[in-house]
Amino acid sequence: MPAVEPQLLETRKIHYVRLVVNWINLSTPFGLLISVIGRAKLSKGPQGLILADGYKFSFPIASAFTVGNVIITASNFTRFTARLPQGLVHEARHSTQWAFFGPLFLPLYTLSMGISWLWSRDRAALNLFEMHAGLDDGGYKRFVRKPRNSKRAQERASLTDATTQLAHSGQVASTLRTEVETMTQEPTNPESTNPPSTPVTDHRCD
């Protein structure tokens, strides 16, 4: 058995209850069947859990998954616990969920996974079963809600910048047009600007 967290070393009455319930609701036999079909190697785990490593199939896509009291991984549990020290704690909580929900666990988990994907584009971040089992312990990312109006504010700021640049461009174009019109005007005849000459009258007496 791989090294486990201290909290898994103590077996309580609740763990025996979980063991019995998962046999009665057939989830543990179902997990054993999956392990045998996947040619996994079985070994005894803590708190009445059964460890099945070397699972040969690529579905489901997970570093490990739990069915009843059976924890199944395609890797081996030494590497699994080295990568996720709290991984067995996480999977043990899934075993408790199986005891609580029985055969309804699979459809409810699938529904919760779908809702999580629709809202967060992540199958675990808002999955109630994964959140209860511990996202950090299972190596999953937490959902970070973005400010609701951040995208709208960015669009408004971009529109304001574009409007400002357009107005500035219009002013520059108007100034250039005025300068071009001034430069292309025909030169004015200087003589036409002088006032008409007044004839000189001789006031002398003959």
Buried (B, 14 or more C-beta within 10 A) or exposed (E): EBEBBEEBEEEEEEBEEBBBBBBEBEBBBBBBEBBEEBEBEBBEBBBBBBBBBBBEEEEEEBBBBBBBBBBBBBBBBEEBBEEBEBBBBBBBBBBBBBBEBBEEBBEBBEEBBEBBBEEBEBBBBBBBBBBBBBBEBBBBEEBEEEEEEEEEEEEEEEEEEEEEEEEEEEEEEEEEEEEEEEEEEEEEEEEEEEEEEEEEEEEEEE
